[in-house]
Amino acid sequence: MNKFNVVCKFQDGYGFTTEEIGSEFLTNKDVKPYLEQLCIGFLNGLIDNRKFNYVDNDGNKHPYNYIDLASITINFVGEGE
């Protein structure tokens, strides 16, 4: 695995994709606390159905609740695909 991206889709059909992220990001010890906090925050938000806003590239704000998520997909790209 060299790189991966994350695709989020919402029930209303809107979605977004991250840029490709290098796999070395996941093994960086300095990043680990932030990844853990991100995972905990995501799970707590999902359980509590918290509100969040996504701002697209044009500056438009899209308000959602976690229950509005339809799917989250992680795509591994590069060697060993």
N, C-alpha and C positions, 0 to 999 in steps of 0.2 A: 504494500500500500504506500503510495507516494503522496497522494493528495485526496481530499474529500470535499464535498460540499453538502449543504443542508437545504432541503426544499420544504417549505411550510405552505400548506394550502388550507384555506378556510372554507366553511360550508357555503359561503356566498360565491365561491368560485375564484375569489382573489387569492393571490399567493405571491411568494417571493423566494428567491434562491440566493444563498450566500456565494461569494466568490470562492474559488478553490482555496482550501486551507491546507498547508503542508502538514504531513503527519508528525513531523518533529515538534510541532506545536503541542501535541498531546503528551509528549515525553519530557517537556521542559519543566523542571522542578519549580521554577519561579511562577509558572502558570497554574500549577496544581491547586492552590488555595482558591483561585478565581473560578476554576472549573467546578470545584466542589460547591462553592457558593452559588454558581449559576444553576447547577443541578438541583440543589436544595430549594432555591427560589422558584424554579420551574415547577417542581413537584408540589410545593406549598400553594403556588398560584393555581395549579390544576385542581388540587383538592378543594380549595376555597372558591374556585371559579372567579378569580380576581379579574378586574378590568385592566387592560393595557392598550396603548396606542401604538400603531405602526405608522411611521412617517415615510412615504415613498420618495423616490428621487425627485419628484416635482414639488415636494413640500406639502403634499396633501396628507392630512391626518386621517387614519382609519381606526376608529374605536372598536375594540373587540373584548370579549370575555374569553377565558380559556375554553369554555364549552363550545365556542365557535370554531375551534381547530378541527379540521377534517383529517389531516394527516401531517406527519413529519417524517421525511425520508432522508436517510444519509446515503449518499452515493460515493463510492470509492472509485477513484479514477487513476489512471497511470499504469505502471507496471503491475502485473499480476491481476489485472482487471477481471 
